[in-house]
Amino acid sequence: MNNKIILFCGPSGSGKTTISQYLLKNNSNLCFSVSVTTREMRANEKDGEDYYFITKEEFQRKMANDEFIEWEEVYSGIFYGTLKDEVQRIWAMNKHAIFDVDVMGGLNIKKQFGDKALSVCVMPPSIEILRERLIARQSETPDSLEKRINKALTEMGYSNQFERIIINDDLQDSCRLAQGMLDEFLES
C-alpha cells in the first residue's frame, strides 16, 4: 500500500474535527492520528482517542528525544504535537493517516511528507459564525474565546498555503466535498 497522509486544518470551531470524523466513519482505509497535548482534557474527551494527554515535562522530554514530527506551543504553556510513532503505527496497519490539526502543525507536516500528504484548510464562512460556534460549545471562558478568535484570524491568513480549501457553511456539503477530495487524492 502506498501510505498517505490527509491533513484537515483550520481554526478551532471551523468543523475540521467533524469532517475528519465523517471520513473516518465512511472510509475503512483511514485511521485517525492522535496528537499529543499538555492542555487539560475536556469532559467529552478520552485519552488515547481524542489526544494523548501528557504533562508539560513529559512533552519536553519527548521534544528532547526528537520523538515528534512536529510540535508547537499553540497557547502560552500549552503544547500540541504529532509523534513519529503515531504515523508508523497507522502505516503498519496498512491505513492512511488522517490528521485534524491546527494550521501551523498541518503546514509543518506537509513540508515533511510532500506529495504523500494532502493538505485541506477548513474555514468558517465568517469570523462571526466562528464566534457563535465556539460559544455554542460552552467550553470557553471569555478570555479563551478571545484567544481562539485572534488565533483564528491569524490562521485564516495561511489558507492560501493549502492545496485545497473548504468553506464550511453547510456541514453535509463540506463532508461530501471532503470525500471527493479524499477519493481523488487516494487514486493519484
Steps between C-alpha positions, in 0.01 A plus 500: 500500500619848416440655844385860497411779738187713488515827695189689606604829648326818599402716791338348806126489423541483121365144478823314425438244776143426387611462137788273604263286709262471203782375277622255765150357536458455124849384395643186658843571348550803727622522857501809721840630602472585868693812597671565832407800715578649837161670533232378740266229376144621431204312648408330170854392409685171546874459545646304209200569276467877476853581618777348704487726806843536661675742732710788377808320640420181306448706185835674543671164556353372171617821328853447632492138374391613149179295518280753316432552129385847599408685815388846594426710804153596380410708805732612777610186685268274294679270256368279220695259284503193276713203599706319236382170654137593433542516122704178502225329705237595242711409198586163659122427487508579124279803548524866406548747786240774534597802706283763666758763595544873522622695198869527594518132595344404167741715299795349687380145435438579131859628467634169631280266297461696174295315237411225749281755680184684396449827689146635536417822683151507651374855540193646667277714274576801724668590826155580647376147427821359645440699820143361521628143455761539773245652740258213427764249613472644851864408565656845475550774753470858367882519504556166322231591244684820407832312476340246262343775288830687473683178411232420241551836330873426473443141380252606232778708347690179419216336304669572165787267600268197493428290194126506559258720695154418631278787612285318753167678479297178456640197682346234272631673188842542662514129588408400144761738361763357737411145389550601137838654579602185690393267219689704241816513716503129579453410133799711392 
